[in-house]
Amino acid sequence: MANGNATFRHSNVALLGLTEILAPNEVTSQEFDERLADTLSSLKLPTGLLQRVAGVYARRNWDEPHQFADGAIAAGKKALAEAGVPPDAIGLMVNTSVTREHLEPSVAVGVHAGIGLGPQAMNFDIANACLGFVNGMTLAANMIDAGQIEYALIVAGEDASRVQDATLRRLNRPEITREEYLNEFASLTLGSGAAAAVLGPADKHPEGHRILGGITRAATQHHELCVGDHNGMFTDTKGLLSGGMELVVAAWEEAHETGWDWREMDRYVMHQVSDVHTNSITKAANLDPDRIPVSYPELGNVGPASLPITLSREAENLKPGDRILCMGVGSGLNTAMTEIEW
């Protein structure tokens, strides 16, 4: 059931499996400081900014950049095994990665083939910056409610190594300015990894975690505040934070007006960016910081895989009946909030 195009409720959808694949190689923020030592000295900037300002101490990378797709395949297989759903039962597979090697074909076709899904499984990419995974879950849930499919698999595999390397080379140019350095600072918080989720009908899976619904809201007048590709990510950090917080508060208030009460959730699982981002949302929505798990200190920002990775890591601490609010903001700007009953 939808109210306009922003708030929505699901009637018979459950989260059946949720998994993470950890990229094998840790890269510390201290290593970045060492590679940028000459630039930091010439610009009179201190070391440890990533740790003190962003709260990011490390991130992960694959052995090779193209292995993000292998990560998505591994996550998908693991999620299916966890859910006890055979590959031939999947009616929809959505890849939500920001990372891609080429414009066509879709990343989804390679993941579909790698997992061994059958010809009955519709497959495509959804690209919406860091909000893609949540959008993919919403689309799949709507199709399950509509009776078009029974089971769906959502995946995301991300590689940040090429952005990191390109950014470090550019920041080490002798003519780099302080402003240019700070505009690319956010690129160094990015990390690599993969996640997957299996959704299915709640009435057939009482052991599943009910996806109840939520809200989406757009502020696309801010679409130029954060623009990125394999060569780097260029961010108006102040403008992005200001526009993002305004958007989150507007969505929160609209959800409350349409019947959602999210003031006393057991967990608030956010897209993972930094201390500044998390603390700003916590303050703006008056949330209890003890109910907000984080993964960015050791993983950085893994794009759309960040939120499901964080929820997957928190799952062992959750008990039946716990209420979870997934909260994401993606460059563009778009936001989504989705409630799950554990």
C-alpha positions, 0 to 999 in steps of 0.5 A: 500500500502506498501513500503518494509515492513517498511512504509505503507498507509491505504486507507479506515480505521477509528478509531470509538471508543477509551476508557479507564478503570481506575484501581480503586486504586491509589498508590503513589511514596511516598508510595514506598519510605516509603516501601523502607526507610531502603534500600534507607538509607543504599544505601545513595539514596535520596527519591523522585527519581521516581518523580524527575527522572521519573516524575511518582508521582502515578500509579493505581492498580486493587483490584485484579491482575486478574482483568486486563482481566475484565478491557479489557472486560469493555473497549471493551464494552465501545468502542463498545458503543461509536462507535455505532458498535454492537458486532455481527459486529466485525470480529476481536478482538485482545488482546494486553496485556503484562499481562497474567495469563497462557500460554494457552489459549490466553487472547483473548478468555476470553475477547471475551466471556466476551464482548459477541462477536459472533463466526464470530469474529476471536480472538487472542493475539498479544504480542510485549511488549509496542508496541502491541496495535499499532501493533494490530491496524495496523494488523486490518487496513490491514484486513479492507483495504483488505476487509476480515473484516469490523470492528475490536476491539483492547484491552489491560488490564494490571496489574503491582501490582505483579511486583511492590510487587516482586520488592519491596520485592527484593529491601528490601533485606539487601544485595541489591546493588546500581547497583541492585536497579537502574537496577530495578528502571523502574519496579516501574514506571509500572501501571495498566489499560485498553484501547480499540479501534474500527476500521472500514471502513472510507467510511461508517463512515465519522464521524470517524478519518482516520488512514492514515498509518505510519512506523515500524522499528526493532533493535532486536540486543537490545532484552536483554536490558529490560527483565521482567515477573511477578517477575520483570523487569530488565533494562539496562536503559542507553543502552535502551534509547540510542538504542531506540533514535537511532531507533526512529530517523532512523524510522523518517528519513526513513518515511520522505524519503518515503513521510511522513512529520510529522514535524508539527503535532497537537499532538504527542502521545507517549508511556508513560514511563517517563520524561527522555524518553519523553524529549529524543524523543522530543529533538531527533525529534525536537518536540514542547513539548506543543503538547505532552500530557502525562499521566505517571505522574499520571498513570505510564507506563501502557504498551501497554495500555499507548498510547491509554489511553493518546490519549483517554484522549486528544480526547476532546481537538482535532478538526476535521482535526487535525493531530495526530502522535502516536509514540511507542517504545517497548522492543526488540527493535521495534518502530512504528509511525502511523498518524491519521487525527482527 
